[in-house]
Amino acid sequence: MTTALRIHGLDCPDEAAELRAALQSRAGISQLSFDVLRGLMFVEHDESRISHEELIAAVAQIGMHAEAWHKDREKETDDGETRRRGRMWLTMLSGVLLVAAFAVHVALAGWAAAFGEDSSRPPGIVIALNLLATVLGVRLVVPKAWSSLRRARLDMNVLMLAAIAGAIGLGEFSEAATVAFLFALSLVMESWSISRARRAVEALMQLAPETACVLQPDGTETILPASEVSVGSTLVVRPGDKFPLDGRVARGETTVNQAPITGESLPVVKRPGDEVFAGTINQDGTVEVLVAKVADDSMLARIVRLVADAQRKRSPAEQ
């Protein structure tokens, strides 16, 4: 069977690789796939050998939180904004302390030179500022590095931690702080790019209405969830409403604002036989639309899938 889990903290391919390394070798798991854009992990497994609860527990062992995901919860909002904001503030504070350490060092070096004192060794306050900047910057790396070390796996996080520790061991505190800050900044920027893509997908998904007005054979109208409307049903779409599904105009004439889907700047006239897309806006007249595609196969749904696939299939260089 295939189990879909929402992983809180799945913000970049590094976390997907970490999950794969931790879970792939477990008995009962045959395949893992990830949708980083939506923060989802799909596990093909033998439920008799590893249960749903055991999968969640296995994810918790590497410091992430997992919960069951269902398709009807597709439109729930991204819940990692607080975590990303905390990362950003830690990184910004690390950068401020790094700049402050440099400024203090320059000022004190000039003071020492003016009075003929030895300025070869950095003052204690400069070392303290650099160490504090390092601690704040490396705060994002240590949990991932520790998780990798526990599995005897050398990744970028372990290498960066080794570089920072080596710089401190050599007494190069400013270099350690600089490496920690720049790496933390790269993690924040990657997380921000994922968050931005998620918000774009959520905005796309909200274009199509969740309900549709279905015309019954006896002439009555029934409001149904758009996901439950089948191909061949007839929808009634009034002026100002959005088309809930892809289809063709069966009766009536109107103009449609297709900018949300096609980008066209001017409304398009629609007559019987013309195609309409979910998420576009009916402007003038009431029309009856014969449904041609279910909600999961609409043009809007395919656009959302293409955006997610583009994010998931980035080349290693682009990542």
N, C-alpha and C positions, 0 to 999 in steps of 0.2 A: 504494500500500500504506500501511498504518497501522503506525507504529512507536511502541511505548510505552517511555518512558525514565523511570527514577527519577532525580530531580534532588536532589542533596544541597545543602541550603541553601534549598530552596523552602518558605519558612515563612509567606509573606504574599502578598496580591494584588500588592504592589509588585514582587516578584520575578517573578511571572507576567507582569506588564506589561512588565518589562524584557526577559524572554525573547521575548515576542511582538514587541516593537519591534526586537530584534536579528535575529530569524529569519524574520519574516513576509515580508520583501521578498526573501529568498534564492530564487534560481532553483530550481525543482523542488518547492518547498513550497507546497501548496495550502491547508492549513488547520491551525491549532494549537488545541488545547484542553487545559485544565489541571484537575487534581484536587489542589488545594492541600492538602487534608486528608491525602492519602496521599503527597504529594510526587511526583506523576506528571505527565508531559507526554506528550500523544498527538499525533503528527505524521503528517498525511496528505501523502505526498510521492511523487515519481517517482524510484524507486531508480536509474534510469539517469542521472539528472541530479544527485542528491545522495544519497550512500550513508549507511548507518547510522553508519559511522566518521566521516564528515564532519559528521553531525549532532552527535555527541559532541564533536568538535573545535570546532564552532561554539559550543557551550555553554561549553566551557573558555575560549574567548576572552573571555567576559564574567565570568570569575572563579568559575564554578560547575562542579561535577563531575557528570557524567551517566554512567549505566550502563544496560544493557539490563534491562528488567523483564518478567517472565513471570507469568502468572496463578497458576502453582503456587508462586510466592514471595509470595503475598498476605499470608501471616501472619508475614513477617519483621518484626522489631521496628524501631521508629523509631531511627535511628542518629545523630540530631542532638543528643542530650542533652548531650554534652560541649561542643559549640559553644554551645548555649543557656546552659549554666552559666557558660561563660567570659564571654558577653555580660552575664549578670546580675552577675557579680563586678565587671566593669569599670564597669557603671552604678552599682552600690552604692558603689564606691570614688570615683567622680566625685561622687556625692551627699555622701559624707562629707567630701571635700575642699571642696566648696561650703559646707557648714555650718561647717567649720573656718575657712574664709576669712572668713565673716560674723562668727563669734565673735571671731576675732583682730582684725578691723577694729573691732568695737564696743569691745573691751577697749583697744586702742591709741588709739582716738579719745577714750575717757574719760580715759586717762592724759595725752594731749596737752592736753585741755581743763583738766585739773587743774593743769598746769604752764604754761598759757598759750601752748602751741605751736600752730603751724598744722596743722590736721587736715583741710584741704580735699582734699589729695592722698592717695590710699591708699598705705600703706607698701609697700615692696618685697615683703615676705613675703606680704602679702595678694594682690598682683598675681601672684606666683609660684603661690600656691595656686589662684587662680582659673584661671590659664592651664593648670595641670596638670589641674584638673577639666574644663576645656574639651577638652583633648587626649584624655582618657579617654572623655568623652562622645561626641565627634565621631568617634572611632575606628570606630564602627559606620556612620557616614554617609558618610565619605570614599570608600570603595570604590564604593558605589552612585552617588554623585554623579559620580565620575570616569568611571564607565562610561556614565552618561547624557550627560555633556559630550562624550565621544568620538563619540557619535552625534548631537550637536547637538540633544539632547532636554532640555527643561527640565521637571523633575519636582519633587516635594516635597523630595527630598534635596538637589538643587541649590539650591533656594530657602532651605532651612535653613542650608546651608553659607554662602551669601551673607550671610544675616542674622548669622551668627556672626562671619564675617570683617569685616562692617561694624561690628559692636559693638566688636571688637578695634581696628579702625582709628580709631574715635572715642574709644578709651580707656575704654570701658565694659566692663571685664573681668568684673565680677560678672554683668552681663546676658548676656554671651557664655557664661559658665559655666552660668548658669541655663537658657538656651535649649538648650545642648548636652545637659545632664542630662535635661531634661524630654522632649526628642525621643528620646534614647536609651532613656528609661524607657518611652515609648510603644511603641517597637520591641520591647523585651523583653516587655512585656505582651501584645502581639499574638502574638509567637512562643510565649509561654506558653499562650495560649488555644488556638492550633493544636495544641500538644503535648498539652494536656489532652483535646482532642477526639480526637486520634489514639489516645491511651491508652484512651478510652472505646470507640472502634471496635474496637481490638484485643481488649478484654475481651469485647465482643459476639461477635467472631469465634471466640473460644476456647470459647464456650458449647457449640457443636456438636462432637461427637467427629469425628475425622478418618477413622475406619473404621466399617464397618457389618457386622453379622452377617447374611449373606444366606442364606435357605433355598432350596436347590436343588430341582428337580423330583423328584429321587430321595430326598429327605428329609435329605440331608447339609447341613451348614452351612459356609459359606465366608466368611472375613474379607476384605473388599474395601475399598479407599478409598471414602469416601462420595461423592466427586466422580465415581466411575465407575459408581455404581449407577443404573440406568435406571428410568423410570416403569413401574409394573406389577410390579416385583420385590417379593418378600416378605421382610421383615426379622424377625428374632427379637430381642426386647428383653427382658432379664431385670431383676429387681428391682435397683435401685441404678444401673442404666445410664441414660445419656441417649439420647433419641431422635435418631438422626443425620440424619433427613430428615423432611419433612412427609408425612403419609399418613393412612390410616384403619385403625382396628383391625379386623382380619379374624377373629381368634380370640383368646379369652381376655378376662379382665376385670381391671382394676387401678385404682389411683388414681395421678394424675399431678400432680406439683408444677409448675405452669405459671408460677410467679412470675418466673423469669428473662425470660419473653417478655411475659406479659400483666399481671404485677404482682398477680395474685390471691393473697391471703394464705392461703387454704385449698386443700388438694389437691382435684382434680376427679376424679370417678369416670368411667372410660372403659370402654365396652362395645363390642361389635362394631358397626361403622358410625360410631363417633364419631371426630372428627378429632383428630390429635395433631400437635404442632409440633416441629421440630428444636430441640434445646437444652433441652427440658423433661425432667424427671426421672421415670422410672418408679419407683414406690415399693413396690408390693405384689406383683403377680403377673407371670408371664411372659406376654407377648402377642406375637402375630404381626401385623405391620403391613404393609398394602399401600401401597407408595410412590406418592404422588400427584404429587410435584413433584421435579425434580432439585435438586441442591444449590444451584445458582445462582439458583433461582426460589423457594427456601424463604422462609417468613415472616421468618426471621432474616436471610437475605441481603438481603431487601427493606428491612428496618429499617436495615441497614448502609448500603445505597445512599441511603436517605432522609437519614440523618445526613450523609453526604458531600455530597449535593446541597444540603442546607440550608446547609452551610458554604461551598460554592462559589457559591451564588446569593444571598449577602447583598447587601443594597442598599448603594449608595455611602455613605449616611449611617451605616449600621451598621458598615461597614468602618472 
